[in-house]
Amino acid sequence: MIDLKKLYEVKQNFGFFADQLSYPEKLTFHPSVLEESFDSSDPAYADIKVFWDLMHDYSLDEIQEMYTYTFDFQTETTLFMTYVKYADAKERGQMLAKLKVLYEMFGLNMPEGELSDFLPLMCEFIYAAEWLGDPRAQQSFSMLLAVMEDGTYNLMKALEKHNSPYFHLIRGMRETFKSCIRQEEVAND
């Protein structure tokens, strides 16, 4: 079961993930971005720091090229969290509709032309939404994180195979997920 209070405490992490998984801009890698999002005691910090250091070895043009090649041209490293599992099956359409309803229920209007399983959008939603005290939150965020956890597992494995710096970012995100699960219910990795 998701610990909603803990998830709320790490909202800023999801703002960071949303920014890092969106098309890179100059401010994406400003030093204050990491400092404002994570401290060294965060369970995701070690992975995030590796990602951050690796990315600073590249120019912005190289990062933009890497981003486009990784996420736009490789099916197995797609940022659409339900694509690998469902491809274009009817079940994917149903999950996209459920996610869209979830966002709207908590006040997010979907950007025109965007699919609801786009990982940066999902992260941005966690960062921006207000759910504490909402009786619908437990079930809704459990579904959302289940979709993200499932999709990022496949994404992380594919990024590892390609030796991509983004592997460390996704592994850090998964550490953040784990930190938001009530400890008595943590299952095997």
VEXPASE-860591 format. One record per residue (C-alpha): residue in one letter; x, y, z. Coordinates in steps of 0.05 Angstrom, whole numbers, plus 32768, in hexadecimal, padded with zeros to 4 digits. Example, Ala and Ser with C-alpha at 12.3 -4.5 7.8 and 13.67 -1.06 7.14 Angstrom:
2
<node a,<80F6,7FA6,809C>>
<node s,<8111,7FEB,808F>>
This chain:
189
<node m,<8000,8000,8000>>
<node i,<8019,8046,7FEF>>
<node d,<802B,8074,8029>>
<node l,<8009,80B3,800F>>
<node k,<802A,80DF,8044>>
<node k,<806F,80C6,8030>>
<node l,<805E,80D0,7FE6>>
<node y,<8049,8117,7FF6>>
<node e,<808B,8123,801A>>
<node v,<80B2,8110,7FDB>>
<node k,<8088,8137,7FA9>>
<node q,<80C4,8162,7F97>>
<node n,<80E8,8123,7F7F>>
<node f,<80B1,8119,7F4C>>
<node g,<80B9,8161,7F34>>
<node f,<8102,8151,7F28>>
<node f,<80F2,8110,7F04>>
<node a,<80BF,8134,7ED8>>
<node d,<80F2,8169,7EC5>>
<node q,<812A,8137,7EB7>>
<node l,<80FD,810B,7E8D>>
<node s,<80E3,8145,7E63>>
<node y,<8109,815E,7E26>>
<node p,<814A,817C,7E43>>
<node e,<8153,81C7,7E47>>
<node k,<818C,81F0,7E63>>
<node l,<816B,81F9,7EA8>>
<node t,<815E,81AE,7EAD>>
<node f,<81A5,81A3,7EC6>>
<node h,<81AF,81E2,7EF0>>
<node p,<81D4,81CF,7F31>>
<node s,<819C,81E9,7F5D>>
<node v,<816A,81B8,7F3D>>
<node l,<818A,817B,7F5F>>
<node e,<8197,81A0,7FA1>>
<node e,<814E,81B7,7FA6>>
<node s,<8132,8171,7F98>>
<node f,<815C,813F,7FBF>>
<node d,<8189,813D,7FFB>>
<node s,<81BD,8108,8008>>
<node s,<8190,80E1,8038>>
<node d,<815C,80D4,8003>>
<node p,<8159,808A,7FEE>>
<node a,<815D,809E,7FA5>>
<node y,<8197,80CE,7FAE>>
<node a,<81D0,809F,7F9B>>
<node d,<81B0,808D,7F59>>
<node i,<819B,80D4,7F4A>>
<node k,<81E1,80EE,7F59>>
<node v,<81FF,80BB,7F28>>
<node f,<81CD,80D0,7EF3>>
<node w,<81DB,811A,7F01>>
<node d,<8227,8112,7EFD>>
<node l,<8224,80E8,7EBD>>
<node m,<81F7,811B,7E9B>>
<node h,<8226,8154,7EAC>>
<node d,<825B,8131,7E81>>
<node y,<8231,8143,7E43>>
<node s,<8220,8184,7E20>>
<node l,<81D7,819A,7E1C>>
<node d,<81D6,8188,7DD2>>
<node e,<81F1,8142,7DE2>>
<node i,<81BD,8139,7E19>>
<node q,<8185,814E,7DEB>>
<node e,<819D,811E,7DB6>>
<node m,<81A3,80E6,7DEA>>
<node y,<815D,80F5,7E04>>
<node t,<813E,80F3,7DBE>>
<node y,<8163,80B3,7DAA>>
<node t,<8152,8091,7DEC>>
<node f,<810A,80A3,7DF6>>
<node d,<80F0,80B4,7DB1>>
<node f,<8111,8080,7D85>>
<node q,<8117,8042,7DB1>>
<node t,<80D5,801D,7DBD>>
<node e,<80F0,7FF9,7DFA>>
<node t,<8104,803A,7E1C>>
<node t,<80C2,805E,7E12>>
<node l,<80A9,808E,7E47>>
<node f,<8062,8075,7E3D>>
<node m,<805A,8047,7E79>>
<node t,<8023,8019,7E5E>>
<node y,<803F,8010,7E18>>
<node v,<8070,7FD7,7E26>>
<node k,<803B,7FAF,7E4A>>
<node y,<7FFF,7FBC,7E1E>>
<node a,<801A,7FDA,7DDD>>
<node d,<7FDA,7FEF,7DB8>>
<node a,<7FAB,7FBD,7DDA>>
<node k,<7F67,7FD1,7DF4>>
<node e,<7F81,7FCB,7E3C>>
<node r,<7FB1,8004,7E30>>
<node g,<7F78,8031,7E1A>>
<node q,<7F52,8020,7E59>>
<node m,<7F8E,802F,7E84>>
<node l,<7F9A,8071,7E60>>
<node a,<7F52,8084,7E6E>>
<node k,<7F57,8071,7EB8>>
<node l,<7F96,809C,7EBF>>
<node k,<7F75,80D7,7E9D>>
<node v,<7F39,80D3,7ECC>>
<node l,<7F69,80CE,7F07>>
<node y,<7F8D,810E,7EF2>>
<node e,<7F4C,8133,7EE7>>
<node m,<7F31,811B,7F2A>>
<node f,<7F6C,813E,7F4C>>
<node g,<7F69,817D,7F22>>
<node l,<7F9A,8172,7EE9>>
<node n,<7F83,8181,7EA3>>
<node m,<7FA7,8155,7E72>>
<node p,<7FD1,817A,7E3E>>
<node e,<7FB3,8176,7DF9>>
<node g,<7FCF,813B,7DD2>>
<node e,<7FF3,811D,7E0E>>
<node l,<7FE8,80D5,7E23>>
<node s,<7FDB,80CA,7E6D>>
<node d,<8011,8095,7E76>>
<node f,<804A,80C3,7E62>>
<node l,<807C,80BD,7E9C>>
<node p,<808E,8107,7EA2>>
<node l,<8044,8118,7EA5>>
<node m,<8039,80E4,7EDB>>
<node c,<8072,8100,7F04>>
<node e,<805A,8147,7EFA>>
<node f,<8015,8131,7F12>>
<node i,<8031,8114,7F53>>
<node y,<805A,8154,7F5C>>
<node a,<8020,8184,7F50>>
<node a,<7FE2,8160,7F6A>>
<node e,<7FC5,816A,7FAF>>
<node w,<7FAA,8129,7FCB>>
<node l,<7FB6,8127,8016>>
<node g,<7F74,811B,8039>>
<node d,<7F4F,8107,7FFA>>
<node p,<7F2C,80C5,8005>>
<node r,<7F37,80B1,7FBB>>
<node a,<7F83,80BA,7FC0>>
<node q,<7F97,8075,7FDB>>
<node q,<7F77,804D,7FA3>>
<node s,<7F88,8081,7F6D>>
<node f,<7FD1,8089,7F7F>>
<node s,<7FDA,803E,7F89>>
<node m,<7FC3,8034,7F41>>
<node l,<7FEF,806D,7F27>>
<node l,<802E,8054,7F4A>>
<node a,<8020,800C,7F34>>
<node v,<801F,8023,7EEB>>
<node m,<805E,804C,7EF6>>
<node e,<8081,8014,7F1B>>
<node d,<8070,7FE1,7EE6>>
<node g,<8084,800E,7EAC>>
<node t,<80C5,8028,7ECC>>
<node y,<80DC,7FE1,7ED9>>
<node n,<80DD,7FD1,7E8F>>
<node l,<80F9,8016,7E80>>
<node m,<8131,800E,7EB3>>
<node k,<8145,7FCA,7E97>>
<node a,<8147,7FE5,7E50>>
<node l,<816F,8023,7E64>>
<node e,<81A1,7FF6,7E89>>
<node k,<81A9,7FCB,7E4A>>
<node h,<81B9,800B,7E23>>
<node n,<81E8,8024,7E59>>
<node s,<81C1,8065,7E5D>>
<node p,<81CB,8099,7E94>>
<node y,<817F,809B,7E99>>
<node f,<8183,8055,7EB8>>
<node h,<819A,8076,7EF9>>
<node l,<8162,80A9,7EF8>>
<node i,<812D,8072,7EF0>>
<node r,<814D,8047,7F25>>
<node g,<814C,8083,7F53>>
<node m,<8102,808D,7F43>>
<node r,<80F5,8044,7F55>>
<node e,<8119,804E,7F97>>
<node t,<80EA,8088,7FA4>>
<node f,<80AF,805A,7F95>>
<node k,<80C9,8027,7FC7>>
<node s,<80D1,805C,7FFD>>
<node c,<8087,806B,7FF6>>
<node i,<806F,8024,8003>>
<node r,<805A,8015,804A>>
<node q,<8094,7FEB,8064>>
<node e,<806B,7FB1,807E>>
<node e,<8054,7FA5,8037>>
<node v,<8095,7FAA,8011>>
<node a,<809C,7F6F,7FE2>>
<node n,<80DA,7F53,7FC1>>
<node d,<80FA,7F7C,7F8A>>
